[in-house]
Structure formats: structure tokens, C-alpha cells
Amino acid sequence: MNTNDPAGFWIRFGAIILDALIIGVPMTIIALAITGRPGDEYVTDILSFLYTLLTPIFWNGYTIGKRICGIRIVKVSDGLPPGLGTMLLRNVVAGLLYAITFGIAAIVSATMVGAREDKRSLHDLIAGTEVVHERL
């Protein structure tokens, strides 16, 4: 039986926006300073990938945006924070699925978070994770 309180679409969306503002904007400025070319996004892409992959592993399921919003990623099986394999499934495999379907799977995923009772998206189902509110 799941005793976690699943995080819905809007709180998850807010966390993504906060991550984009707090991490993404400065990262883009730093990448521009490093490369000197505004069209080269590979540095930003690599840093962003590493941030979304590693931060939840080392910070108990949180990113900065999720921490501010009071939500975190946990494994469904035991409620523990995700490990490297889990985050690779969540980010890489699901990212490939979203790319192969030209973003249609991302729309389906967002709809799932809004419509499903457990609020799990496609990448949550692939990785065996869920995003939940912090327990107080």
C-alpha cells in the first residue's frame, strides 16, 4: 500500500520552472562565457543532463526546484531515493522515448501526471519512481 502523497502536475511544473531559472539561466551564461558563441549549447546540455541525473542521487531525491516546492523523487518499491541506474532509466531511456515520438510521449506523460490517481508519468513508470510531497 502506498502511503506517499503523490505530487501533481502543477507542483512538478513549478519545480521545473524553478530549476530552469535558478540553474538553467546561470548555466547558460557560464556556457556562453566559456565558449564565446551563443549558438553552442552542448556545454549547457551536458551540464543540464548531469544536474538532472546526479542531483537527485546525491541530494536524497531532490533537485533545487523540487526542494523549494517540497517534493522529491523516490523509488516506488521501497520509498528510498533513486540510485544511478534508476536515474539513468528515468532520464536517458525516457528521454529517448520522448525524442523518438517527437515529443508526443512527453505530452502523454504530462497528461498522465494530471489524470492518474498515483500521478506517475511515463518516465516514472519506466524507472519505477514517483514524485511525492515531503513527509513532515
Stockholm file with secondary structure:
# STOCKHOLM 1.0

chainA/1-136         MNTNDPAGFWIRFGAIILDALIIGVPMTIIALAITGRPGDEYVTDILSFLYTLLTPIFWNGYTIGKRICGIRIVKVSDGLPPGLGTMLLRNVVAGLLYAITFGIAAIVSATMVGAREDKRSLHDLIAGTEVVHERL
#=GR chainA/1-136 SS CCCSCBCCHHHHHHHHHHHIIIIIHHHHHHHHHHHCCTTCCHHHHHHHHHHHHHHHHHTTTCCHHHHHHTEEEEETTTSCCCCHHHHHIIIIIHHHHHHHTTTHHHHHHHHHHHHSTTCCCHHHHHHTEEEEECCC
#=GC SS_cons         CCCSCBCCHHHHHHHHHHHIIIIIHHHHHHHHHHHCCTTCCHHHHHHHHHHHHHHHHHTTTCCHHHHHHTEEEEETTTSCCCCHHHHHIIIIIHHHHHHHTTTHHHHHHHHHHHHSTTCCCHHHHHHTEEEEECCC
//
